[in-house]
Amino acid sequence: MSVPLSELDAPSRVIKRAQYEAFEFTIEDDGVRVRNGSHANPKDHEYLVTVEGNTPTRCECPADASYEGACKHRVAVAIRRPILDAAIDRQLAADGGKPIATSETSPIEQESSPTASDRTSMEVDRDDENGEPEHDCACDGLPDGFPCWECVRTGRREVPGSGDSC
């Protein structure tokens, strides 16, 4: 189940950064550890995003506490369905519930990989009957014509203005 971005109330500049910055994800019992590999010192830009239900609700970063709406770390988790699904499964397991497989990777495979970003980059696209890659596309839920990460990763779409500097 993907999170509608309207629930996160994030401005389009935050959504855009959440899509193109080089985030690395590690699923933990209490949430998703998000490291921003775009920075010169990624260890100083690593924060825990708390997932409650199916929504990234809090982040340890200064921006989440200082500004209205979700920070880029919460949005990054929300728009990457395999990451969010793995966090939900881990949360259920930590609470004593039975993990549910909501993506193509089993909960055991999700927990054993070093980071979820590694797993996402190793996924194999399958073609449908029209020769188009099959994947969970979240493009329709994003504002301003932004593509989802999976469409950018597979080359189906580009981020508008990706040649511009921020």
N, C-alpha and C positions, 0 to 999 in steps of 0.2 A: 504494500500500500504506500503510495507516495504522498508527501505532505503538500497541500496546496500552499503556494508561496504567499497567498493572501493571509494565511494564518500567522505568518512570520512578520508581515508588515515591513518588509525591507525595501529601501529605495533602490532604484534601478542601478545606480553606481555600485552598490554593495553586491547585488546579484551578478553584475558583470565581473567584478573582482573574484567572486566565489567560483565563477566558471573558469577563469583563465589562469589564476595563480596556481603554483605547483604545490598543492596540498598533499600531505602524506597522512594516512589514517591508521590508527591502531585501535581495535575494539577492546575495551576494558569492561570489567564488571559494572562500573559506575558511569559509563558513557563511552564517548569516542575521543581519543587523544588526536588532536589535529595539529600537525606541524606544517608551518609554511616554508617549504623548500625554496621559495622565491627570494628569501632574505639571505644576506651574506652569512649570517649566523642563525640557522634555523632553530637551534636549541633554545635561543632566547625568544622565539616566536612559536611556542608550543602551548596549547591550551586544552583543557578538558571541556567537552561539550556534553551536557547532560541531556539524555533523551527520556522523556516521560510519555508513556503511551506510544504514539507514533510521531511525536513532534520533538525536535531539538528545542528545549525550553530555556536553557541557560548556557553561558560560556564564561570561562574564567578571564577572558581578555578584557582589557580596559575599555574597549569600544562598546562591548555589550552592556557594561554598567553605565557608561556615560551618555549614550545616544538612544534615541527612540528607535524601536524596531530591532530586528535581529542583526547580529554582526555577520561578517562574511564567513566565519567559521561555522556558525549554525546553518547558514544558507548552504554552504558547501556540503555539509552532511545531508541536509534535506534533499538536495537535487541529485545526489548520487544514491540511487535506490539500493544497490547492493550493500553499501555502507550502512544506510539506515536500517535495512532489513537485518543485517548482522547484529547491529546494536540492539534492536528489538528482541531478537532471538537470545542474545547474551543476557539481556535484562530479565527475560522470562526464566532462563536457566538459573540465574543468580537468585531469583525470587522463589525458586523451588518448582516452578512450572516447567512443563515440557516444551523445549524449543520447537518452533515451527519453521519449516523451510519455506521462506517466502520468495526466494530467488533460486536461480539454477544451481547454486553452490550449496551443498549441505551444511548444516551448522557445524559439524565436526571439521569439515574442510575450511570453513570460515575461521574457526578458532585456531587452527593449526598453522595458518599462513602468517608470515612475519608482519605484514601490514596489508590492509585492505586495498591500498593503492596498487601494490604489487599484483594482487589477485585480479583487480579490475583490468590491468594492462595485459594480463595473460589470457583473458577470456577470448574464446574463439567465436567469431560471428558466423552465423549460419544464414544461408540465403533462403528467402521465401520463393514462392512459385514465380514471382516477377523478377527474380535476380537481385532484389534489394536485401540488404542485411537486416536480419531480425534482431531487435533489441528493445528494451524498455525505453521508449522515447518519452521525454517529459517536455518537449519543446512547446507543446500547446499551452502548458501551464505557466510559461515564462513570459514576462512582459517585454515590450519593445523589440520583438522579433529575435530575442536571444535564443541561441540553440542550447540544447541540453549537452552535458559533458559527453555522453555517449556518441552523439552526432558529430561533435567536434573531434573526438578521439578517432572515430572511424572515417573521418574525412567527408561525411555526408553534408555537413554545413560548416560555415566559418563564423566566428564571432564578429559581429558588425564593428567596423573600425579597429580591427585587431592590429592593423599596421600603425595606429596612432599611439603616442606615448601618453601615459596617465599623469 
